[in-house]
């Protein structure tokens, strides 16, 4: 068995992770580090020229930029190369300082990837969006890298994320004020197909809640704002209509759901105005979500017939309760992650000794064929076939124990490598020049 094969079994692939996220860096640092599609593509092209890197995945979102690579190099060596390549692409001013960066390797890196995929490392605990982003990043990397090891790692991440959603409540319940508002409204209106949703305000909250309601496919979605240009921007991304603030009363007469999310020192809706509007709409039921700070709607509006008002305090209580339920699910998800990592590491160790087992089988087969050829000279085809079957069965039985031992030792973290070295040394004595039978088969 050649020393080259032995060296290959010792130089195992390893996951390395380098990055920065909201848990390590302020948002302004992450904004600078965020990579465009063109920059990601260029980064992949440059990485494909780094011989130590056998696979790579770049995950760049508004909350994190992370680079996952598989390599046999140490984390310090490969890390310096990666940051240097990134600096060449985006410039040194966009790189985060060392204090804002993190680097993990091996089992720690796998744990981080799995936690990210399950939503445990997200700003919103248990969010599902990040899994889609990981999958998209993986698909984008396939044009540049494809290794068996990385394929197995990412499929493991997807599997544990799917299991966490199916077998725990880590993603159950709204944990943002906007989504909680939509959830509460669902108790009043189960179908939005013929409903009109009016969102007053086109700031961050107004945009977010408009996007949430857009997913319900309402009959109409109207965005009102003091600045019509901002209303147009939100309407464009949510598929709604932009109206000026001067048409607010007209919009409220038509609305089934009203969301207010503007900054104002005086109330936007009081009882007198809402009584007038309800009269114009024939007291038809309306749900109001007040997401403004200070509150946009007077509390006594809720006393009117067929008016259902929820303000930001109510929604925060819902969010807090849901978040507590999700936090209780974290230990369950962590158990799933530990189990998946154990399976992956077990597979990896077995995968790494493949060349050793292949070389061992190959050398035994080579010896067997030579001996069969020597022993069957002058025999007919039937006799040769019988000898071939018999010797093949003998070799398989002889190799069964060593091959099983190699797999068993590969699964042992500490003593495994030492025991594998003994096996390599033992069977390494079966070199090209060693012929166990010599010329004994000839007369």
Secondary structure, DSSP 8 states (H G I E B T S, - for coil): --HHHHHHHHS--EEEEEEEETTTS-HHHHHHH---HHHHHHHHHHHTT-TTEEEEEEEE-SSEEEEEEEESS-HHHHHHHHHHHHHHHH-GGGS--GGG-EEEEHHHHHHHHHHHHHTTTSSSTT-SHHHHHHHHHHHHHTTT---HHHHHHHHHHHHHHHHHHHHS-TT-S--SHHHHHHHHHHTT-S--TT-EEEEE--SHHHHHHHHHHHTT--SEEEEEESSHHHHHHHHHHHT-EEEEGGGHHHHHHH-SEEEE----SS-SB-HHHHHHHHHHTTT--EEEEE--SS-SB-GGGGGSTTEEEEEHHHHHHHHHHHHHHHHHHHHHHHHHHHHHHHHHHHHHHHHHTHHHHHHHHHHHHHHHHHHHHHHTTT--HHHHHHHHHHHHHHHHHHHHHHHHHHHHHHT-SSSHHHHHHHHHHHHTT--TT--TTTTTT--
